[in-house]
Amino acid sequence: MARMRYDKHENRWYDEDGKPVKRCIDESDSELETAPGSSSGSASLYVTFSAVSAVGSFCKSFTKHEDILPIFTLETRTTLLEALLGHRTAAPVVKKTMETMYADAVVAFVASVHAKLKEATCEMDKVHVEDEIDMNDYIRVVQPFLEDVVLLSRMPAACRGAAKGAWELLLAIVSTTDPGEERSYSQPGERAPFDEAADELGLFLVQRRNEEEGVNFEFKADLEKLEEIKGTMALWFRWESESWFPKTMKALEGFAQERSATGN
């Protein structure tokens, strides 16, 4: 491991080439130099302090979202930033990061999911171009995308646009399987067991959008659309043996349970 130098005036570490170190210092690093004037008896306390200081330096690098976006997935960033919010030193930096970084991250993520959804449904259109469209096939294709809706709905409130993105994605998923169109189901089935959970998710997104957009948000219009979503999902047929079904069920029901427990 290369040796590093600590500058007490700038409160930061430099590598052997004199370049600032942007990483979280591990307390187990045995070759870290102690600060000038520190005694061996206070070494462990100093290393702990320097590690905390390094966390602050590490967090500051997050303000440049173009550097961090390619490294972490959206879910990883969400978990990481929520954890850092509890760090009393890092909290102000994290708040700024969420305001600057997530705006781009959310837009990019939603656009990516929409593109994948469109690609998936286009493939189904090609298959059924001459045959009667079997909605079960479409349902099988779009069902996994509900997980992305749930992921967006769990984004911190500071992530402006996440609720709107999730709502638009939910509408796109449902419109693909709208029973009002000239499409048929190949076999009868039971009422979708997660329609209530999906309705709960939709209602939450409507409420969050109302908070985000204020007077510019047409609350009543989306509530009416919500009824259509509930009706459509109630007609979706499922096969418990499909691996993606229980996974999405768990995500939707888990979301509903979280909402019920927190009362939000």
CORMO-V731609 format. One line per field, one symbol per residue. ss: DSSP state (H for helix, E for strand, C for the rest). A space follows every 50 residues. Layout:
ss->???
This chain:
ss->CCCCEEECCCCEEECCCCCECCCCCCCCCCCCCCCCCCCHHHHHHHHHHH HHHHHHHHHHHHHCHHHHCCCCCHHHHHHHHHHHHCCCCCHHHHHHHHHH HHHHHHHHHHHHHHHHHHHHHHHHHHHCCCCCCEHHHHHHHHHHHHHHHH HHHCCCCCCCCHHHHHHHHHHHHHHHCCCCCCCECCCCCCCCCCHHHHHH HHHHHHHHHHHHHHHHCCHHHHHHHHHHHHHHHCCCCCCCCCHHHHHHHH HHHHHHHHHHHHCC
